[in-house]
Amino acid sequence: MFTAQLASMLEAGLPLVSALDALQEQAEHPVFQIIIREVKNDVSSGTSFSDSARKFNNAFPNLFISMVEAGEASGGLANILGKVAIYFENSVKLQKQVKGAMTYPICVIVLAVGLVNVLLVFVIPVFADMFSDFGQELPKPTQMLIDLSAFLKSYIIYMLIGAFLFYKGLVKVIATPKGRIAKDKFLFKLPVLGVLIQKISLSRFCRTYAILMRCGVPILNALAIVSRASGSTYIEAAVVDITRHISQGGQLSEIVATNTYFPPMVKHMAKAGETTGNVDGMMDKISDFYDSEIEVLVEALTSLMEPLLIVFLGVIIGGIVMAMFLPIFNLAGAVSG
């Protein structure tokens, strides 16, 4: 919103300082309001917009800073910010699609785990006390469930502490270069999710590369930004090779053709773009294609998740209920016999 509004104000002829002053008043987030004020003060004192924004790289991503720098150099800041705003809008739309698809299954799984724990800790012990009065051997499923309940009731605090420590350790490991590589390898091998993650990273790569090229950012600088924006260690590794190849006078399509992470379509479209002198346009088309495929894949994944989650809940909850009522059924059969 900030980028789109700033672009509109600059296109309308408003000076940059005045536009920033207006946006500072409109900003809802108090920290971002302070950041805009600091940037405005820097610009008022003669600092370039890009240099001031670079001080606050937690608020302004590298893509934004590089594009502002290119806009200042070319004198077309308003036009470039308009393109950046569209890029951010597409990125947010993609994130919302994926997050929206993941929210439902995650909520159901968390609810199911919570419900099962409540049954095991609070409900099963009541049945266990009742069954102890029967004076007969319990069926194996029931006994296993009672044993699990007793174990969970005794050690649930330690298990929660252990789970929390494991999560913290896992986050720290994933934050390391080797951990990120291992995480990406694991996710990439997952049946449907791996394909989805690959398409998202490829779409980001192509879209970011296209907009940076279109706005005149030097190609090696653009590749460094693309590497960070992709969110994939596969892309980062590929960009290292691409950068080396291009710095030696090669072309993008040549090195992309040798990398197994890029599908044939990317290779052919990059080659076509270089032949016609329209690499950025071709990259945009690839990104549009992947975005549409991601949308279809997310919808298919959501449709597939619903019945699977229903079956999952049915098996778990139904299994617990059946295990607890087996002794009652056996007792009733013994009495009628």
C-alpha positions, 0 to 999 in steps of 0.5 A, a space after each residue: 500500500 505504501 509503495 502504490 500510494 507513493 507511486 500515485 503521489 509522485 505521478 500526480 506531481 507531488 514532491 517526494 518529501 511532501 508525499 512521504 509527509 502525507 504517507 507518514 500521517 496515513 501509516 497505521 503501524 506506529 513503528 513504520 510511521 516512525 521509519 517514514 518520518 526518519 526517511 523523510 527527514 533524511 531526504 529533506 537534508 539531502 540524502 537520497 531516498 534509496 540510501 535512507 531506505 537502506 538504513 531500515 532494511 528490516 522495513 524495506 526489502 532489497 528489491 525495493 531499495 534497488 528499484 528506488 536506486 534505479 528509479 533515481 538514476 533514470 529519473 523515472 521513480 514514480 513509474 518504477 514504484 508503480 511496477 514494484 507495487 504491482 509486484 508486491 501485490 502479486 506476491 501478497 496474493 500468492 502468499 494469501 492463496 498458499 496460507 489460506 490453503 494451509 490454514 484449514 488442515 493445520 487448524 483441524 490437525 491442531 484441534 484433533 491433537 488437542 481433542 485426543 489429548 483431552 480424551 487421554 488425560 481426562 476421559 480415559 482415566 474415568 473409564 479405566 477406574 470403571 473397568 478395574 471394577 469388572 475384574 476381567 482382562 481387558 481387550 488389547 486395544 483398550 489396555 494399550 489406550 489405558 497404558 498410553 493415557 497413564 503414560 501421558 498423564 504422568 509425563 505430559 509436562 516433560 513431553 511439552 517441555 521436550 517438544 518446545 526445546 525440540 522446536 527451538 533447536 529445529 528453528 536454530 538448525 534450519 537457520 544455518 546454511 546446512 539446515 536450510 539445504 536439508 529442509 529444502 531437500 526434505 520439502 522438495 521430495 514431498 509428493 504434492 507439496 514439493 511440486 508446489 514449493 518448486 513452482 512458487 520459488 520459480 515464479 518468484 525467481 522469474 517475476 523478480 528477475 523480470 521487474 529488475 531487468 525492466 527497470 534497468 537494474 544491472 544484471 549482476 545486482 539483479 541476480 543477487 536480489 533474485 537469489 535472496 527473494 526466491 526463498 529456495 536454496 536450489 535457486 540460490 545455488 543456481 544463481 551462483 552458477 548463473 552469475 559466474 557464467 554471465 560475468 564470463 560473457 555467457 547467457 542466461 539460457 545457456 546455464 539454465 539449460 544445464 541446471 536440473 532444477 529449472 524445467 524445460 519451459 524456463 529454458 526454452 522461454 529464456 532462450 526465446 527471450 534472448 533471441 527476441 531481446 525480450 527476456 523480461 517479457 518472457 520471464 513475466 509470462 513464465 511467472 504468470 504461467 506458474 502463478 496460474 498453476 499454483 492456484 490450480 494446485 492449491 485448489 486441488 490440494 485443498 479439495 484433497 485435504 478435506 476428505 483426508 482430514 475427515 477420514 483422519 479424524 474419524 479413524 482417530 476419534 472412532 478408534 478411541 471410542 471403539 477401544 473404550 466400549 469394547 469391554 462394555 460390549 464384551 461384558 454385555 455379551 458375557 451377561 447375555 450368554 
